[in-house]
Amino acid sequence: MDDTRSFVIVGAGQAGRWLALTLRAEGFAGRIVWFGEEAHAPYDRPPLSKAVLKGEVPAAQLALIAPEAFAALQVDWRPGQRVTAIDRTAREVISATGERVRYDTLFLANGGHARMLPGLPPHPRVLSLRTYEDAQAIKQQIGAAQQVLVLGGGWIGLEVAASARQQGKAVTVLEAAPRLCIRTVPACISEHLQALHAAQGVTLRLGCAVEAVDASDRGVTVLLAGGERLSGDCLVVGIGLVANDALAREAGLATANGVLTDASGRTEDPAIYAVGDVANALRPDGQRLRIESWENAQRQAVAAAKAALGLAHDPAADGPPWFWSDQYEHNLQLLGQPLPTHGVIERQVPARGQRVFFFCDGPRVAAVAAVNAGRELKIARKWMQQDRFPDLEALADAGTDLNKLPLMPAAA
Ligand SMILES: Cc1cc2nc3c(=O)[nH]c(=O)nc-3n(C[C@H](O)[C@H](O)[C@H](O)COP(=O)(O)OP(=O)(O)OC[C@H]3O[C@@H](n4cnc5c(N)ncnc54)[C@H](O)[C@@H]3O)c2cc1C
C-alpha cells in the first residue's frame, strides 16, 4: 500500500467516521487530515430526536468513536474547522482560516443542513434539528412548553412529536402532504403512523399549508392557508434536509440534490469522492438516489475508502438499503424500497404490537416494513440476499414460523 499518499476527509459525522475507520482498518498508515465544522468529535445523530430530547442520554454517550480508539487512528484532526473551498488544480482544500491542505484523495462527507421555511426570520422559539446544540435548544423549549407545534410529518417531525408527547406536552403536527412520510413510504405505513400518533393524542393536520409564522417572546402563531391560526409555545420545523453540496458545486463538480457519484462514491473527478447524506449516488440497480440514513452513510464510506485504496468491493453485495425509526415504544424498520407496483402482504401479531408488511414483486419479497418485528425483518433480509423465498401466501399467517418455511429459488 502506498502510504506516501495524503487523504483529506471533510465532515465528521457517520460517513466521516467510517472513512477514517476503514482507511486505517485496511492498512493505510499515511496521512489523514480530518476536518469537522462542529467543535465535537464525531457523534451520533439518530438519538438527537429520541433519547436526547427526553433527557435520557448524556452527550458523552453519543460519541461515534471512543476516545482511545480515536487517538489510535492517528489522524490530523481539525475540529471546529470549516472547509470553504476546493482548489482542484492544486489538489488542496482551503479552510475558513485560509490554510491550504494538499490531498491526493479528498472525501466529501459533509452531510446536509435542515431546510427552513423561506423568509422565516430566526427566533429562539422556531427551531430545526440537525446538531447536538439544536437538540439541546429544542429540549429546553419543549420542557417549558405546554403546546408544541411541529411543522412536517416526516421522520424527524414524528420523532420529535413522540418525544414531546412522552413528556406530556400537547402536540400538533402540521403536514402539507395528504399523508405522513409521503416521500419515503407507501400509504399503508403512513396510515400505521397516523393511527399510532392519533392514539397517543397527537393532533395531526394533514394537507395543510402554512402561509406565515409569527414568533415572539410569548409564543408562536402559525397562519394556515384559509386563514386559520394555531398557537403554540414553540415550533419545530422538520421539513427535510438540504445537501451541503455547494462546496463541490463551487469547485466545478456536478451536483443535483447532492454531489453526483458512481456506486463507489467517486465523483467525475477521480481524486474526489462524496459519501453519506451529501452524495447522490448511482445505485447498483442503475437508479440515482440520495439516501439520508445512518447505514447508508456507513456503507458508502466503506465503499469509497476501499475504492480509494484500490481494494475490491462490490456495493451491490451490501443488499437493499435499511432504515429505522423509534417513536414511543415502537420500532419501525424499513428494508428495501417499496414501490406502488408491489403487492402488499400484511402479517400481524396484535398482542405483541407487531406488524410486518411484505412488499412483493412476483415471487420475491422486494421490501419489508416491520413494526416491533426486527426478527422477521432479519429473516426476510436473508431470503432477499439468497434470492430464495417461501410461498408468499404463507406470510400472512402469523401462526407460521418464518424461519421454518421451505424456500424456493425465485428464478425457478
Ligand atoms: C435528528 C436526526 C435523527 C435521525 N434518526 C435516524 C434514524 O433513526 N435512523 C437512520 O437510519 N438515520 C437517522 N438519521 C439520519 C442519519 O443520522 C444521517 O443519515 C447520518 O448522520 C448522515 O451522516 P453523514 O456523515 O453523511 O452526515 P452528517 O452526520 O450530517 O455529518 C456531516 C458533518 O460534516 C460537517 N460539515 C459540513 N460542512 C462542512 C465543511 N465545509 N467543513 C467541515 N465540516 C463540515 C457537519 O458539521 C457535520 O458534522 C437521523 C438524523 C437526524 C438529524
The ligand as an SDF file (V2000), in Angstrom:
LIG
                    3D

 53 58  0  0  0  0  0  0  0  0999 V2000
  -32.2670   14.0870   14.4500 C   0  0  0  0  0  0  0  0  0  0  0  0
  -31.8870   13.0000   13.4970 C   0  0  0  0  0  0  0  0  0  0  0  0
  -32.3700   11.7160   13.7000 C   0  0  0  0  0  0  0  0  0  0  0  0
  -32.0240   10.6800   12.8090 C   0  0  0  0  0  0  0  0  0  0  0  0
  -32.5250    9.4340   13.0260 N   0  0  0  0  0  0  0  0  0  0  0  0
  -32.1820    8.4390   12.1720 C   0  0  0  0  0  0  0  0  0  0  0  0
  -32.6700    7.1160   12.3780 C   0  0  0  0  0  0  0  0  0  0  0  0
  -33.4150    6.8420   13.3230 O   0  0  0  0  0  0  0  0  0  0  0  0
  -32.3070    6.1460   11.5000 N   0  0  0  0  0  0  0  0  0  0  0  0
  -31.4660    6.4080   10.4370 C   0  0  0  0  0  0  0  0  0  0  0  0
  -31.1460    5.4810    9.6610 O   0  0  0  0  0  0  0  0  0  0  0  0
  -30.9960    7.6530   10.2150 N   0  0  0  0  0  0  0  0  0  0  0  0
  -31.3320    8.6700   11.0570 C   0  0  0  0  0  0  0  0  0  0  0  0
  -30.8570    9.9390   10.8430 N   0  0  0  0  0  0  0  0  0  0  0  0
  -30.0240   10.1900    9.6550 C   0  0  0  0  0  0  0  0  0  0  0  0
  -28.5660    9.9130    9.9190 C   0  0  0  0  0  0  0  0  0  0  0  0
  -28.1820   10.4040   11.1540 O   0  0  0  0  0  0  0  0  0  0  0  0
  -27.7660   10.5720    8.8050 C   0  0  0  0  0  0  0  0  0  0  0  0
  -28.1410    9.9390    7.6010 O   0  0  0  0  0  0  0  0  0  0  0  0
  -26.2780   10.4440    9.0120 C   0  0  0  0  0  0  0  0  0  0  0  0
  -25.9190   11.1540   10.1680 O   0  0  0  0  0  0  0  0  0  0  0  0
  -25.5360   11.0170    7.8160 C   0  0  0  0  0  0  0  0  0  0  0  0
  -24.1800   11.0550    8.1020 O   0  0  0  0  0  0  0  0  0  0  0  0
  -23.1960   11.9970    7.2860 P   0  0  0  0  0  0  0  0  0  0  0  0
  -21.8410   11.7590    7.8850 O   0  0  0  0  0  0  0  0  0  0  0  0
  -23.3930   11.8280    5.8490 O   0  0  0  0  0  0  0  0  0  0  0  0
  -23.6690   13.4870    7.5950 O   0  0  0  0  0  0  0  0  0  0  0  0
  -23.6590   14.2820    8.9610 P   0  0  0  0  0  0  0  0  0  0  0  0
  -23.9790   13.3970   10.1100 O   0  0  0  0  0  0  0  0  0  0  0  0
  -24.5400   15.4800    8.7220 O   0  0  0  0  0  0  0  0  0  0  0  0
  -22.1600   14.7900    9.1340 O   0  0  0  0  0  0  0  0  0  0  0  0
  -21.6200   15.7800    8.3280 C   0  0  0  0  0  0  0  0  0  0  0  0
  -20.6500   16.6010    9.1480 C   0  0  0  0  0  0  0  0  0  0  0  0
  -19.9330   17.4420    8.2560 O   0  0  0  0  0  0  0  0  0  0  0  0
  -19.7490   18.7030    8.8590 C   0  0  0  0  0  0  0  0  0  0  0  0
  -19.5090   19.7040    7.8000 N   0  0  0  0  0  0  0  0  0  0  0  0
  -20.4110   20.2100    6.9350 C   0  0  0  0  0  0  0  0  0  0  0  0
  -19.8080   21.0730    6.0840 N   0  0  0  0  0  0  0  0  0  0  0  0
  -18.5040   21.0970    6.4150 C   0  0  0  0  0  0  0  0  0  0  0  0
  -17.3730   21.7950    5.9090 C   0  0  0  0  0  0  0  0  0  0  0  0
  -17.4740   22.6250    4.8600 N   0  0  0  0  0  0  0  0  0  0  0  0
  -16.1750   21.6170    6.5170 N   0  0  0  0  0  0  0  0  0  0  0  0
  -16.0580   20.7620    7.5720 C   0  0  0  0  0  0  0  0  0  0  0  0
  -17.0970   20.0730    8.0870 N   0  0  0  0  0  0  0  0  0  0  0  0
  -18.2900   20.2240    7.5040 C   0  0  0  0  0  0  0  0  0  0  0  0
  -21.0540   18.9180    9.5900 C   0  0  0  0  0  0  0  0  0  0  0  0
  -20.9030   19.9110   10.5950 O   0  0  0  0  0  0  0  0  0  0  0  0
  -21.3130   17.5270   10.1520 C   0  0  0  0  0  0  0  0  0  0  0  0
  -20.7320   17.3750   11.4180 O   0  0  0  0  0  0  0  0  0  0  0  0
  -31.1830   10.9740   11.7110 C   0  0  0  0  0  0  0  0  0  0  0  0
  -30.6990   12.2820   11.5130 C   0  0  0  0  0  0  0  0  0  0  0  0
  -31.0400   13.2870   12.3940 C   0  0  0  0  0  0  0  0  0  0  0  0
  -30.5240   14.6870   12.1710 C   0  0  0  0  0  0  0  0  0  0  0  0
  1  2  1  0
  2  3  1  0
  2 52  2  0
  3  4  2  0
  4  5  1  0
  4 50  1  0
  5  6  2  0
  6  7  1  0
  6 13  1  0
  7  8  2  0
  7  9  1  0
  9 10  1  0
 10 11  2  0
 10 12  1  0
 12 13  2  0
 13 14  1  0
 14 15  1  0
 14 50  1  0
 15 16  1  0
 16 17  1  0
 16 18  1  0
 18 19  1  0
 18 20  1  0
 20 21  1  0
 20 22  1  0
 22 23  1  0
 23 24  1  0
 24 25  2  0
 24 26  1  0
 24 27  1  0
 27 28  1  0
 28 29  2  0
 28 30  1  0
 28 31  1  0
 31 32  1  0
 32 33  1  0
 33 34  1  0
 33 48  1  0
 34 35  1  0
 35 36  1  0
 35 46  1  0
 36 37  1  0
 36 45  1  0
 37 38  2  0
 38 39  1  0
 39 40  1  0
 39 45  2  0
 40 41  1  0
 40 42  2  0
 42 43  1  0
 43 44  2  0
 44 45  1  0
 46 47  1  0
 46 48  1  0
 48 49  1  0
 50 51  2  0
 51 52  1  0
 52 53  1  0
M  END
$$$$
